[in-house]
């Protein structure tokens, strides 16, 4: 993997990640394909709307259908017929969300499957084994996602465990598991809302050495001002010559803040989950398509949008489909929301290139607040 910075506007970066399976222009949004599919979308549709990389989930694919099955069928790209880059998360966040069903020790995490209650174990080596079998282009180190709220003492202990696991992940991926692999490995910064711990976590990861660095453990319940404080603090400290990834943050204002501070990569289920619930993003703000005011509205969802949904269907039709619980509702809504997000990032990249990102951010913040 190769990362280049093509232009800067203060701390904001325009870049390019080159992988064997294609180029990712940054800042980049990665649609989430949890179970080897972006819900309601086909691979061809994802390409048509401009997705250059998607994220898949190690935890879910390990449980079903199993990483060994996927490997035997030619790997994740062939399994889901997606030729462009894939990033796999390590499963750490999903295990974190199963707090009532798991126990953590230095070796890893013992947890009970949410599917059938069976017991499983994932540690650093197992996480690398799974991601190696899946054959993703970028894989993530196994970490403990620090909850919010967490005491300073807990965050420090969690950080130490994440650093130990990160070192073991790198050793596992570079030696016994993937000697001939072109997989890139990103380390994950933890430390909760404590600035000194975030800095310590980053310094320890840089000492180990990774292809990219991610800020994890944000958007887990902390107030927005605390999240923004950590985002603004940590981004300028992260290595300039490596991609900077803000994990799981997908609110448009939060991403504007993060891009301005120098983050390059983002993922979130917000566009797809909101689409299925009838909340759609437009150039005039959010729309709840189920509202009565759209019952006889023959106008497109967004007159400034070039997606298939907006070019062909009215708000009245989209409302009808949603209230009738038609499958096409999820498909058209999801297509629009993902197109909107990917186009939003394209416009951000254009603004950085033209040194107008500050004005771009102010315009959208006024619209979105």
VEXDREN-2710 file (C-alpha; in Angstrom, 1 decimal):
% VEXDREN-2710
k/r/px/py/pz
1/UNK/0.0/0.0/0.0
2/UNK/1.2/3.5/-0.9
3/UNK/-0.1/6.8/0.5
4/UNK/0.5/10.2/-1.1
5/UNK/-0.5/13.7/-0.1
6/UNK/-1.5/15.6/-3.2
7/UNK/-2.6/18.9/-1.7
8/UNK/-3.1/20.6/1.7
9/UNK/-5.4/23.4/2.9
10/UNK/-4.0/24.2/6.4
11/UNK/-4.2/20.8/8.2
12/UNK/-6.8/19.4/5.7
13/UNK/-5.3/16.8/3.3
14/UNK/-6.1/15.7/-0.2
15/UNK/-4.5/12.3/-0.8
16/UNK/-4.4/9.0/-2.6
17/UNK/-4.0/5.5/-1.3
18/UNK/-2.8/3.0/-3.9
19/UNK/-3.5/-0.7/-3.4
20/UNK/-3.1/-3.7/-5.7
21/UNK/-6.9/-3.6/-6.3
22/UNK/-7.3/0.1/-6.9
23/UNK/-6.9/3.7/-5.8
24/UNK/-8.7/5.3/-2.9
25/UNK/-9.0/9.0/-3.1
26/UNK/-8.9/10.7/0.3
27/UNK/-10.7/12.0/2.3
28/UNK/-12.7/8.8/1.7
29/UNK/-15.9/7.4/3.0
30/UNK/-16.2/3.6/3.3
31/UNK/-19.7/2.2/3.0
32/UNK/-20.2/-0.6/5.5
33/UNK/-20.8/-4.1/4.2
34/UNK/-21.0/-5.9/7.5
35/UNK/-21.8/-9.4/6.3
36/UNK/-20.0/-9.2/2.9
37/UNK/-22.8/-7.0/1.5
38/UNK/-23.7/-3.4/1.7
39/UNK/-27.4/-3.8/2.7
40/UNK/-29.8/-3.5/-0.2
41/UNK/-27.0/-2.8/-2.8
42/UNK/-25.4/-4.9/-5.5
43/UNK/-21.6/-4.6/-6.2
44/UNK/-22.3/-3.0/-9.6
45/UNK/-24.5/-0.4/-8.0
46/UNK/-21.7/0.4/-5.5
47/UNK/-19.3/0.9/-8.3
48/UNK/-21.7/3.1/-10.2
49/UNK/-22.2/5.5/-7.3
50/UNK/-18.4/5.8/-6.9
51/UNK/-17.5/3.6/-3.9
52/UNK/-13.7/2.9/-4.1
53/UNK/-13.5/0.8/-0.9
54/UNK/-15.9/-0.8/1.4
55/UNK/-15.6/-2.1/5.0
56/UNK/-16.5/-5.7/6.0
57/UNK/-16.8/-7.1/9.5
58/UNK/-14.4/-9.8/10.9
59/UNK/-16.6/-10.8/13.8
60/UNK/-19.8/-11.4/11.7
61/UNK/-18.0/-13.2/8.9
62/UNK/-16.1/-15.4/11.4
63/UNK/-19.4/-16.5/12.9
64/UNK/-21.2/-16.9/9.6
65/UNK/-20.3/-18.4/7.1
66/UNK/-16.8/-18.7/8.6
67/UNK/-13.5/-17.4/7.4
68/UNK/-12.3/-20.8/6.4
69/UNK/-15.3/-21.3/4.1
70/UNK/-14.7/-17.9/2.5
71/UNK/-11.0/-18.7/2.0
72/UNK/-11.9/-22.0/0.4
73/UNK/-14.2/-20.1/-2.1
74/UNK/-11.4/-17.8/-3.2
75/UNK/-11.4/-15.1/-0.5
76/UNK/-13.7/-12.3/0.4
77/UNK/-13.4/-10.3/-2.9
78/UNK/-14.4/-13.3/-5.0
79/UNK/-17.0/-14.5/-2.5
80/UNK/-18.9/-11.2/-2.8
81/UNK/-17.9/-10.3/-6.4
82/UNK/-16.2/-7.0/-5.3
83/UNK/-12.9/-6.3/-7.2
84/UNK/-12.0/-3.0/-5.5
85/UNK/-10.3/-2.6/-2.1
86/UNK/-11.8/-3.9/1.2
87/UNK/-11.0/-3.0/4.7
88/UNK/-11.8/-5.4/7.5
89/UNK/-12.2/-4.3/11.1
90/UNK/-10.7/-6.7/13.7
91/UNK/-14.0/-7.5/15.5
92/UNK/-12.9/-5.6/18.6
93/UNK/-15.8/-3.2/18.5
94/UNK/-18.4/-5.9/18.0
95/UNK/-16.9/-7.9/21.0
96/UNK/-17.0/-4.6/23.0
97/UNK/-20.7/-4.2/22.2
98/UNK/-21.3/-7.7/23.7
99/UNK/-20.3/-6.6/27.2
100/UNK/-22.8/-9.0/28.8
101/UNK/-21.6/-12.0/26.8
102/UNK/-17.8/-11.7/27.0
103/UNK/-14.7/-11.8/29.3
104/UNK/-11.3/-10.2/28.6
105/UNK/-7.9/-11.3/29.6
106/UNK/-4.3/-10.7/28.3
107/UNK/-4.7/-13.4/25.7
108/UNK/-7.9/-12.1/24.1
109/UNK/-11.6/-12.2/24.5
110/UNK/-13.9/-15.1/25.3
111/UNK/-17.4/-14.4/24.1
112/UNK/-20.8/-16.0/23.4
113/UNK/-22.1/-15.9/19.9
114/UNK/-25.2/-13.6/19.5
115/UNK/-26.4/-16.1/16.9
116/UNK/-26.6/-19.4/18.8
117/UNK/-24.9/-18.9/22.2
118/UNK/-21.9/-20.9/21.4
119/UNK/-18.6/-20.0/23.0
120/UNK/-15.7/-18.5/21.0
121/UNK/-12.3/-16.9/21.5
122/UNK/-10.6/-14.1/19.5
123/UNK/-7.2/-12.8/20.4
124/UNK/-4.6/-10.9/18.3
125/UNK/-3.3/-14.0/16.5
126/UNK/-6.8/-15.2/15.7
127/UNK/-8.0/-11.8/14.5
128/UNK/-5.0/-11.8/12.0
129/UNK/-5.7/-15.4/11.0
130/UNK/-9.3/-14.5/10.2
131/UNK/-8.5/-11.3/8.3
132/UNK/-5.7/-13.1/6.4
133/UNK/-8.1/-15.8/5.3
134/UNK/-10.6/-13.2/4.2
135/UNK/-7.9/-11.5/2.1
136/UNK/-8.8/-7.9/2.8
137/UNK/-6.5/-5.2/1.4
138/UNK/-6.4/-3.3/4.8
139/UNK/-6.8/-5.1/8.1
140/UNK/-7.1/-3.7/11.6
141/UNK/-5.2/-4.6/14.7
142/UNK/-7.2/-6.2/17.4
143/UNK/-8.0/-3.7/20.2
144/UNK/-10.0/-3.3/23.3
145/UNK/-12.5/-0.5/22.6
146/UNK/-12.5/1.7/25.7
147/UNK/-16.1/2.4/26.8
148/UNK/-17.6/5.7/27.8
149/UNK/-17.6/6.6/30.6
150/UNK/-14.4/5.0/31.8
151/UNK/-12.1/6.0/34.7
152/UNK/-8.6/7.1/34.0
153/UNK/-7.3/3.9/35.6
154/UNK/-9.5/1.7/33.3
155/UNK/-8.5/3.7/30.2
156/UNK/-4.8/3.3/31.0
157/UNK/-5.2/-0.4/31.6
158/UNK/-7.2/-0.8/28.4
159/UNK/-4.6/1.2/26.4
160/UNK/-1.8/-1.1/27.7
161/UNK/-3.7/-4.2/26.5
162/UNK/-4.4/-2.6/23.1
163/UNK/-0.7/-1.9/22.7
164/UNK/0.3/-5.4/23.6
165/UNK/-2.3/-6.8/21.2
166/UNK/-1.1/-4.5/18.4
167/UNK/2.4/-5.7/18.7
168/UNK/1.2/-9.3/18.6
169/UNK/-1.0/-8.6/15.6
170/UNK/1.9/-7.2/13.6
171/UNK/4.1/-10.1/14.5
172/UNK/1.4/-12.6/13.5
173/UNK/0.6/-11.0/10.2
174/UNK/4.2/-10.4/9.1
175/UNK/5.5/-13.8/10.1
176/UNK/3.6/-17.1/10.3
177/UNK/0.3/-16.0/8.7
178/UNK/0.9/-13.8/5.7
179/UNK/4.5/-13.9/4.7
180/UNK/3.6/-13.3/1.0
181/UNK/0.6/-11.1/1.6
182/UNK/0.2/-7.6/0.4
183/UNK/-2.3/-6.8/3.3
184/UNK/-1.7/-3.4/5.0
185/UNK/-2.2/-3.3/8.8
186/UNK/-3.5/-0.3/10.7
187/UNK/-3.0/0.2/14.5
188/UNK/-5.8/1.6/16.6
189/UNK/-5.3/4.5/19.1
190/UNK/-7.3/4.2/22.3
191/UNK/-7.2/6.2/25.6
192/UNK/-10.8/7.3/26.0
193/UNK/-11.3/11.0/26.4
194/UNK/-7.9/11.5/28.1
195/UNK/-5.6/13.5/25.9
196/UNK/-2.4/12.3/27.6
197/UNK/-3.5/8.6/27.1
198/UNK/-4.3/9.2/23.5
199/UNK/-0.9/10.7/22.9
200/UNK/0.7/7.7/24.8
201/UNK/-1.2/5.2/22.7
202/UNK/-0.2/6.9/19.5
203/UNK/3.5/7.0/20.4
204/UNK/3.5/3.3/21.4
205/UNK/1.8/2.4/18.1
206/UNK/4.2/4.5/16.1
207/UNK/7.1/2.8/17.8
208/UNK/5.7/-0.6/16.7
209/UNK/5.2/0.8/13.2
210/UNK/2.0/0.4/11.1
211/UNK/0.9/1.2/7.5
212/UNK/-1.8/3.5/8.8
213/UNK/-3.2/4.7/12.1
214/UNK/-6.9/4.8/13.3
215/UNK/-8.5/6.6/16.2
216/UNK/-10.9/4.2/17.8
217/UNK/-13.2/4.4/20.8
218/UNK/-15.0/7.5/19.7
219/UNK/-18.8/8.0/19.0
220/UNK/-19.4/5.5/21.8
221/UNK/-21.6/7.8/23.9
222/UNK/-19.3/10.7/24.8
223/UNK/-20.6/14.3/24.4
224/UNK/-19.9/15.9/21.0
225/UNK/-17.6/18.5/22.5
226/UNK/-15.4/15.8/24.1
227/UNK/-15.3/13.9/20.8
228/UNK/-14.3/17.0/18.9
229/UNK/-11.7/17.8/21.4
230/UNK/-10.0/14.4/21.0
231/UNK/-10.3/14.6/17.2
232/UNK/-8.7/18.1/17.1
233/UNK/-6.0/17.0/19.5
234/UNK/-4.9/13.7/18.0
235/UNK/-5.0/14.2/14.3
236/UNK/-2.1/16.7/14.0
237/UNK/0.0/14.3/16.1
238/UNK/-0.5/11.3/13.8
239/UNK/2.2/10.5/11.3
240/UNK/2.0/12.8/8.3
241/UNK/3.0/10.1/5.8
242/UNK/0.4/7.5/6.8
243/UNK/-3.4/7.4/6.3
244/UNK/-5.4/8.6/9.3
245/UNK/-8.6/6.8/9.9
246/UNK/-11.5/7.9/12.2
247/UNK/-13.4/4.8/13.0
248/UNK/-17.2/4.6/13.2
249/UNK/-17.9/8.4/13.0
250/UNK/-20.4/9.2/10.2
251/UNK/-22.3/12.4/11.3
252/UNK/-21.7/15.0/8.6
253/UNK/-20.7/17.7/11.0
254/UNK/-18.3/15.4/12.9
255/UNK/-16.7/14.4/9.6
256/UNK/-16.2/18.0/8.5
257/UNK/-14.5/18.7/11.8
258/UNK/-12.3/15.6/11.4
259/UNK/-11.4/16.3/7.8
260/UNK/-10.4/19.9/8.7
261/UNK/-8.0/18.5/11.4
262/UNK/-6.4/16.1/8.9
263/UNK/-8.3/12.7/9.0
264/UNK/-8.4/10.8/5.7
265/UNK/-10.7/7.8/6.1
266/UNK/-14.2/7.3/7.6
267/UNK/-16.8/4.6/7.9
268/UNK/-20.3/4.5/9.4
269/UNK/-23.7/2.7/9.0
270/UNK/-25.5/6.1/9.2
271/UNK/-26.4/6.4/5.5
272/UNK/-27.6/2.8/5.1
273/UNK/-29.4/2.5/8.5
274/UNK/-31.1/5.9/8.1
275/UNK/-32.2/4.9/4.6
276/UNK/-33.9/1.8/5.8
277/UNK/-35.7/3.9/8.5
278/UNK/-36.9/6.5/6.0
279/UNK/-34.4/9.3/6.9
280/UNK/-32.8/10.7/3.8
281/UNK/-29.9/13.2/3.4
282/UNK/-30.3/16.0/0.9
283/UNK/-28.6/19.3/0.0
284/UNK/-31.4/21.1/2.0
285/UNK/-30.9/18.9/5.1
286/UNK/-32.5/15.7/6.3
287/UNK/-35.9/14.5/5.2
288/UNK/-38.2/12.0/6.9
289/UNK/-39.9/10.5/3.9
290/UNK/-42.9/9.2/5.8
291/UNK/-44.2/12.7/6.6
292/UNK/-47.7/13.5/5.4
293/UNK/-46.5/16.6/3.5
294/UNK/-44.9/14.4/0.9
295/UNK/-48.1/12.3/0.1
296/UNK/-48.7/14.2/-3.2
297/UNK/-45.3/15.8/-3.7
298/UNK/-44.3/15.1/-7.3
299/UNK/-40.8/16.7/-6.9
300/UNK/-37.6/14.7/-6.7
301/UNK/-36.1/14.0/-3.3
302/UNK/-33.2/16.4/-4.1
303/UNK/-33.2/18.5/-7.2
304/UNK/-29.4/18.9/-6.9
305/UNK/-28.7/15.2/-6.7
306/UNK/-27.8/13.0/-9.7
307/UNK/-28.5/9.6/-8.3
308/UNK/-30.8/7.1/-9.9
309/UNK/-33.5/7.6/-7.2
310/UNK/-33.6/11.4/-7.6
311/UNK/-33.5/11.2/-11.4
312/UNK/-36.5/8.8/-11.7
313/UNK/-38.9/9.0/-8.7
314/UNK/-40.9/11.5/-6.7
315/UNK/-41.1/12.1/-2.9
316/UNK/-44.7/10.8/-3.1
317/UNK/-43.6/7.5/-4.6
318/UNK/-40.8/7.1/-2.1
319/UNK/-43.2/7.8/0.7
320/UNK/-45.7/5.3/-0.7
321/UNK/-43.0/2.6/-1.0
322/UNK/-41.8/3.2/2.6
323/UNK/-45.2/3.1/4.2
324/UNK/-46.1/0.0/2.1
325/UNK/-42.9/-1.6/3.4
326/UNK/-41.8/-2.5/-0.1
327/UNK/-38.3/-3.9/-0.6
328/UNK/-37.7/-1.3/-3.3
329/UNK/-38.0/1.4/-0.6
330/UNK/-34.9/0.2/1.1
331/UNK/-33.0/-0.1/-2.2
332/UNK/-33.9/3.4/-3.5
333/UNK/-33.4/5.1/-0.2
334/UNK/-30.0/3.4/0.4
335/UNK/-28.8/4.1/-3.1
336/UNK/-29.6/7.8/-2.6
337/UNK/-28.0/8.1/0.9
338/UNK/-24.8/6.4/-0.2
339/UNK/-24.6/8.5/-3.4
340/UNK/-25.1/11.6/-1.2
341/UNK/-22.3/10.6/1.2
342/UNK/-19.9/9.7/-1.6
343/UNK/-20.7/12.9/-3.5
344/UNK/-20.3/14.9/-0.3
345/UNK/-16.8/13.5/0.0
346/UNK/-16.0/14.2/-3.6
347/UNK/-17.1/17.9/-3.1
348/UNK/-14.9/18.0/0.0
349/UNK/-11.9/16.8/-2.0
350/UNK/-12.6/19.5/-4.6
351/UNK/-12.8/22.1/-1.9
352/UNK/-9.4/21.0/-0.5
353/UNK/-7.9/21.1/-4.0
354/UNK/-9.2/24.6/-4.5
355/UNK/-8.2/25.8/-1.0
356/UNK/-11.8/26.6/-0.2
357/UNK/-12.5/24.0/2.5
358/UNK/-13.1/26.5/5.2
359/UNK/-16.0/28.1/3.3
360/UNK/-17.3/24.6/2.4
361/UNK/-17.4/23.6/6.1
362/UNK/-19.2/26.8/7.1
363/UNK/-21.8/26.5/4.4
364/UNK/-22.7/22.9/5.4
365/UNK/-22.6/23.5/9.1
366/UNK/-25.2/26.3/8.7
367/UNK/-27.3/23.9/6.7
368/UNK/-27.0/20.9/9.0
369/UNK/-27.4/22.5/12.5
END
